[in-house]
Amino acid sequence: MERNLTKGPVLKTMLIFALPMILGNLLQQCYNIADTLIVGRVLGSKALGAVGSSFTLMTFITSVLLGLCMGSGALFSIKYGQKDEKGFRQSVHGAFFLIMAVTVVLNTAVFLLTDEILLFLQVPKDTVALMREYMVAVFWGIFATFLYNFFSCLLRSVGNSVVPLIFLGISAVLNIGLDLLFVAVFNFKVAGAAWATVISQYVSGIGILIYALIKYPFLREKITFSFQNIKEIAGFSFLTCIQQSVMNFGILMVQGLVNSFGSVVMAAFAAAVKIDAFAYMPVQDFGNAFSTFIAQNYGANEKDRIKKGIKVSLAAVSIFCVVVSLCIFIFAPQLMALFVDTKETGIILCGVDYLRIEGAFYIGIGVLFLLYGLFRAIGKPGMSVVLTVISLGSRVALAYILSAIPQIGVYGIWWAVPIGWILADITGLLCYRLKNKKRKIIAKTL
């Protein structure tokens, strides 16, 4: 199932590689949405708000691990493209123990700081107990998240995006079944939804670990890595980690601001964010596939193939985002009504406003995902951090400034999102163009 991305038609090669990733995350979003649907319909709007806010928190926590895994995966892809078997093996060993250590520290910290986290998020008093109950249970799944993401990134780095899809599919189906059993049948309330997620995560995490150990015997061999190897891993991993965590920390700060507007806005945001993530998730996965494509070709020194890949990817993402934006704008009321009772008109109207404002600019986040993947793949993850700081920094600042104006209110939070995307896109495209221009000038003088 390994795929060499340095050969074959550019767009077709990327799409075939990206498709299992897109399908996998669609499944993941489906079981996230199943959580929200079941909790919202069975337990009510307050439970919906609690689970939704916890989801934003967990996205931030797991983004630290995902960033480390993605950064390591870019290095694995380069070593694979260079056909450096020893370097590939040492990188995998070093990255596994490095990221596992971070996981243990992070998991311990969130258990110890649960109450402080709730205070930081400005959770309404009528939702605190529910959110705490959900969080304490779901934190037990953090180590499983590390296992799944690490071995998924390892497999994808060598062109295998099918096996991660299979394990994610099993996890998604199991999660939905356990959600219905624990929440709707056994009435375990929000803790039931959390434990359904945790059990499913361990099934996929342990399953993909066993597959990798069988498929790649070197994982069971003597551990070999050097200080220089660890330094190289850290260079790729930690900057990508910072990029991912800064991005999601900004979203977490926005979640705290949303919560301050009360339980109606909190519930509307919880539902709308799930729809939002589902809508633009395919371009996020395509961006990750694009990153692996660029990294393998960068390692193989296929410059013309990289240029062609950038052009066709930009065109494909632009077309997709325009179509999805149109669909979200038209069907926003019906999508919100899936999550909350139609009698909850305040929640539905608030969610529709969010979706129509942010959804009109999906092309902004689509281009940004490509830029993240590009800079990560060519060994410049620091640039991805810069773009994230611009995107999220402006978003958070504008959200707090605009929402404080009485005539704008919560709409300021919604408008801050696309403005941040566009500012980061302009910066990234200008930087890439200037770097290319500089390379051409240097080439002419040689």
C-alpha positions in Angstrom: 0.0 0.0 0.0 3.0 2.3 -0.1 2.9 4.9 -2.8 5.8 6.8 -4.4 4.6 10.3 -5.0 7.6 11.3 -7.1 6.2 9.5 -10.2 2.9 9.6 -12.2 0.4 12.3 -13.1 0.6 15.1 -10.5 -3.0 15.8 -9.6 -4.2 12.2 -10.0 -1.3 11.0 -7.7 -2.2 13.6 -5.0 -5.9 12.9 -5.2 -5.5 9.1 -5.0 -3.2 9.6 -1.9 -5.5 12.3 -0.4 -8.8 10.4 -0.8 -8.3 7.9 2.0 -7.2 10.8 4.3 -10.3 12.8 3.4 -12.6 9.8 3.9 -10.9 9.0 7.2 -11.5 12.5 8.5 -15.0 12.6 7.2 -15.6 9.5 9.3 -13.9 11.2 12.3 -16.1 14.3 11.8 -19.1 12.0 11.5 -18.5 10.5 14.9 -17.8 14.0 16.4 -21.1 15.1 14.9 -22.7 12.0 16.2 -21.6 13.0 19.7 -23.1 16.4 19.2 -26.3 15.2 17.7 -26.9 12.5 20.4 -26.0 14.8 23.3 -27.9 17.8 21.9 -31.1 15.8 21.2 -31.1 13.5 24.2 -29.5 15.7 27.0 -30.4 19.2 25.8 -28.7 22.5 24.9 -26.6 22.9 28.1 -25.0 19.5 27.6 -24.5 20.4 24.0 -22.6 23.5 25.0 -20.5 21.6 27.5 -19.5 18.9 25.0 -18.9 21.6 22.3 -16.6 23.6 24.5 -14.8 20.5 25.6 -14.3 19.6 22.0 -12.5 22.9 21.4 -10.3 22.3 24.4 -9.4 18.7 23.3 -8.7 20.0 19.8 -6.1 22.3 21.3 -4.6 19.6 23.5 -4.3 17.0 20.7 -3.0 19.7 18.3 0.2 19.7 20.3 0.6 16.0 19.6 -0.7 16.2 16.1 1.8 19.0 15.3 4.7 16.9 16.6 3.6 13.9 14.6 3.0 15.9 11.4 6.4 17.6 11.7 8.1 14.2 12.2 6.1 12.8 9.3 7.5 15.5 7.0 11.0 14.4 8.0 10.1 10.7 7.4 8.8 11.7 3.9 12.1 13.5 3.0 14.2 10.5 4.2 11.9 8.1 2.3 12.3 10.3 -0.9 16.1 10.3 -0.4 16.0 6.5 0.0 17.9 6.9 3.3 16.9 3.7 5.1 19.1 4.2 8.2 18.1 7.9 8.6 14.4 6.9 8.2 14.7 4.2 10.9 16.5 6.4 13.3 14.1 9.2 12.8 11.1 7.0 13.5 12.7 5.6 16.7 13.7 9.0 18.0 10.4 10.7 17.2 8.4 8.0 18.9 10.1 8.3 22.3 10.3 12.1 22.1 6.6 12.6 21.4 5.6 9.9 23.9 7.4 11.8 26.6 5.6 15.0 25.7 2.3 13.1 25.7 2.8 11.8 29.3 3.7 15.3 30.6 0.7 16.9 28.8 -1.7 14.2 30.0 -0.6 14.7 33.6 -0.9 18.5 33.4 -4.5 18.6 32.2 -5.6 16.2 34.9 -4.0 18.5 37.6 -5.2 21.7 36.0 -8.9 20.8 35.2 -10.4 23.5 37.4 -8.0 26.2 36.2 -8.9 25.3 32.6 -12.6 25.7 33.3 -12.0 29.1 34.9 -9.9 30.2 31.9 -12.7 29.2 29.5 -15.2 31.4 31.3 -17.7 28.5 31.4 -21.2 29.6 32.5 -22.1 28.4 36.0 -25.0 26.3 34.7 -22.6 24.3 32.5 -19.5 23.9 34.7 -20.5 20.6 36.3 -21.4 19.0 33.0 -18.2 20.2 31.3 -16.0 19.0 34.1 -17.7 15.6 34.1 -17.1 15.2 30.3 -13.5 16.5 30.5 -12.3 14.3 33.3 -13.4 11.2 31.3 -12.2 12.3 27.9 -8.7 13.1 29.1 -8.0 9.4 29.5 -8.0 9.1 25.7 -5.0 11.5 25.1 -2.4 8.7 25.0 -4.5 6.8 22.4 -4.6 9.9 20.3 -0.8 10.0 20.3 -0.6 6.3 19.2 -3.1 6.8 16.3 -1.6 10.0 15.0 2.0 8.9 15.2 1.6 5.7 13.3 -0.8 7.4 10.8 1.8 10.0 10.0 4.5 7.2 9.7 2.3 5.2 7.3 1.4 8.3 5.3 5.0 9.4 5.0 5.7 6.3 2.8 2.5 6.9 0.8 0.1 4.6 2.7 -3.0 6.5 3.5 -5.4 3.5 3.3 -4.5 1.7 6.6 -5.1 4.8 8.8 -8.5 5.1 7.1 -9.4 1.5 8.0 -8.6 1.9 11.7 -10.3 5.3 11.8 -13.4 3.8 10.2 -13.6 1.0 12.8 -13.2 3.6 15.5 -15.9 5.9 14.1 -18.5 3.1 13.8 -17.7 1.9 17.3 -17.9 5.4 18.7 -21.4 6.0 17.3 -22.7 2.7 18.5 -21.3 3.3 22.0 -22.7 6.8 22.0 -26.2 5.5 21.4 -25.7 2.7 24.0 -24.2 4.8 26.8 -26.2 8.0 26.3 -29.5 7.1 24.8 -30.0 3.6 26.4 -28.0 3.5 29.7 -28.4 7.2 30.3 -24.8 7.7 31.4 -25.2 11.4 30.4 -22.2 13.4 29.1 -19.7 11.0 30.7 -21.2 8.3 28.6 -20.4 10.3 25.4 -16.8 10.8 26.7 -16.2 7.2 27.5 -17.6 6.1 24.1 -14.9 8.4 22.5 -12.1 7.1 24.7 -12.8 3.4 24.1 -13.0 4.0 20.3 -9.7 5.9 20.4 -7.9 3.1 22.1 -9.3 0.6 19.6 -7.8 2.6 16.7 -4.6 3.6 18.5 -3.6 0.1 19.6 -4.8 -1.5 16.4 -2.6 0.7 14.2 0.3 0.2 16.6 0.0 -3.6 16.1 -0.2 -3.3 12.4 2.9 -1.1 12.2 4.9 -3.5 14.4 4.0 -6.4 12.1 4.5 -4.4 8.8 7.8 -2.8 9.8 10.1 -5.2 11.6 12.7 -2.4 12.3 10.2 -1.0 14.9 10.9 -4.1 17.0 14.7 -3.9 16.5 17.2 -2.3 18.8 16.5 1.4 19.2 19.1 3.5 17.4 19.2 7.3 17.2 21.8 10.0 17.7 21.9 13.5 19.2 22.1 15.0 15.7 19.1 12.9 14.7 17.0 14.1 17.7 18.0 17.7 16.9 16.7 17.2 13.3 13.5 15.7 14.5 13.0 18.5 17.0 13.6 21.1 14.3 10.7 19.7 12.2 8.4 18.6 15.0 8.5 21.4 17.5 7.9 24.2 15.0 5.0 22.3 13.5 3.8 21.7 17.0 4.0 25.4 17.8 2.1 26.2 14.6 -0.7 23.7 15.4 -1.0 24.6 19.1 -0.9 28.4 18.5 -3.6 28.0 16.0 -5.8 26.0 18.4 -4.9 28.1 21.4 -6.3 31.1 19.5 -9.5 29.2 18.9 -9.6 28.3 22.6 -9.3 32.0 23.5 -12.2 32.7 21.1 -14.1 29.9 22.8 -13.7 31.7 26.1 -15.0 34.9 24.6 -18.0 33.0 23.0 -18.8 31.5 26.4 -19.0 35.0 28.0 -22.0 35.7 25.8 -24.1 33.1 27.5 -25.4 29.5 26.9 -27.4 30.3 23.8 -24.3 31.6 21.9 -22.2 28.9 23.4 -24.6 26.2 22.1 -24.9 27.8 18.7 -21.1 28.0 18.3 -20.8 24.3 19.4 -23.0 23.2 16.6 -21.8 25.6 14.0 -18.2 24.8 14.5 -18.9 21.1 13.9 -20.6 22.0 10.6 -17.7 24.3 9.8 -15.0 21.7 10.4 -16.9 19.2 8.3 -17.2 21.6 5.4 -13.5 22.6 5.1 -11.9 19.4 6.4 -11.3 17.9 2.9 -9.0 20.8 2.0 -7.2 20.4 5.3 -6.5 16.7 4.4 -5.6 17.6 0.8 -3.1 20.1 2.3 -1.6 17.3 4.3 -1.4 15.1 1.2 0.1 18.0 -0.7 2.7 18.4 2.0 3.7 14.7 1.7 3.8 15.0 -2.1 6.1 18.1 -1.8 8.3 16.5 0.8 9.0 13.3 -1.1 9.7 15.3 -4.3 11.9 17.8 -2.4 13.9 14.9 -1.0 14.2 13.5 -4.6 15.1 17.0 -6.0 12.1 17.0 -8.4 11.8 20.8 -8.8 9.6 20.9 -11.9 7.2 18.4 -10.3 7.0 20.6 -7.2 6.1 23.6 -9.3 3.4 21.8 -11.2 2.0 20.3 -7.9 1.6 23.8 -6.4 -0.3 25.1 -9.5 -2.8 22.3 -9.8 -3.3 22.1 -6.0 -4.2 25.8 -5.8 -6.7 25.4 -8.7 -8.3 22.3 -7.2 -8.7 23.8 -3.7 -10.1 27.1 -5.0 -12.8 25.3 -7.0 -13.8 23.0 -4.1 -14.0 25.9 -1.6 -16.2 28.0 -3.8 -18.7 25.1 -4.2 -18.7 24.3 -0.5 -19.2 28.0 0.5 -22.2 28.2 -1.8 -23.8 25.0 -0.2 -23.2 26.2 3.4 -24.7 29.6 2.6 -27.9 28.1 1.2 -28.4 25.2 3.6 -27.2 26.8 6.9 -30.6 26.8 8.6 -31.3 23.1 7.8 -27.8 22.1 9.0 -28.3 23.9 12.3 -31.7 22.2 12.7 -29.9 18.9 12.7 -28.3 19.6 16.0 -31.0 21.5 18.0 -34.7 21.4 18.3 -36.4 23.7 15.8 -38.1 25.5 18.7 -34.6 26.8 19.8 -34.9 29.6 17.3 -32.3 31.8 19.0 -29.6 29.1 18.8 -30.4 28.3 15.2 -30.4 32.0 14.0 -27.1 32.6 15.8 -25.5 29.6 14.3 -26.8 30.5 10.8 -25.2 34.0 11.1 -21.8 32.4 12.0 -21.9 29.9 9.1 -22.9 32.4 6.5 -20.2 34.9 7.5 -17.3 32.4 7.9 -18.5 30.0 5.2 -18.3 32.6 2.5 -14.5 32.7 2.9 -13.5 29.0 2.9 -11.1 29.7 0.1 -9.1 31.7 2.6 -8.5 28.7 4.9 -8.1 26.4 1.8 -5.1 28.4 0.5 -3.7 28.7 4.1 -3.7 24.9 4.5 -1.7 24.6 1.3 0.8 27.2 2.5 1.2 25.3 5.8 1.9 22.1 4.0 4.3 23.7 1.5 6.6 25.4 4.1 6.5 22.3 6.3 7.5 20.1 3.4 10.5 22.2 2.2 12.0 22.3 5.7 10.7 25.8 6.6 8.2 25.0 9.4 9.0 28.3 11.0 7.1 30.1 8.2 4.0 28.1 9.1 4.3 29.4 12.6 4.5 33.0 11.3 1.4 32.5 9.2 -0.5 30.9 12.1 0.5 33.8 14.4 -0.8 36.3 11.8 -4.0 34.4 11.2 -4.9 33.6 14.9 -3.3 36.8 16.4 -5.4 39.0 14.2 -8.5 36.8 14.7 -8.2 36.9 18.5 -7.4 40.6 18.7 -10.2 41.6 16.3 -12.7 39.2 18.0 -12.1 40.9 21.4 -12.0 44.5 19.9 -15.1 44.2 17.6 -17.3 42.2 20.0 -16.8 44.9 22.7 -18.6 47.4 20.4 -22.3 47.2 21.3 -23.5 47.7 17.7 -21.4 44.8 16.5 -21.4 42.4 19.5 -21.0 38.7 18.7 -20.8 39.4 15.0 -17.3 40.8 15.6 -16.2 37.3 16.6 -17.6 35.8 13.4 -16.0 38.4 11.1 -12.6 38.2 12.8 -12.1 34.6 11.4 -12.0 35.2 7.6 -10.1 38.5 8.1 -7.3 36.5 9.9 -7.3 33.9 7.1 -6.9 36.5 4.3 -4.1 38.4 6.1 -2.1 35.1 6.5 -2.7 34.1 2.9 -1.4 37.4 1.6 1.7 37.2 3.8 2.4 33.5 2.8 2.0 34.1 -0.9 4.2 37.2 -0.9 6.9 35.4 1.0 6.9 32.4 -1.3 7.0 34.8 -4.4 9.9 36.7 -2.9 11.9 33.5 -2.1 11.4 32.3 -5.7 12.5 35.6 -7.1 15.6 35.6 -4.9 16.5 32.0 -6.1 16.2 33.1 -9.7 18.5 36.1 -9.2 21.1 33.9 -7.4 20.9 31.3 -10.2 21.6 33.9 -12.9 24.7 35.2 -11.1 26.3 31.7 -10.8 
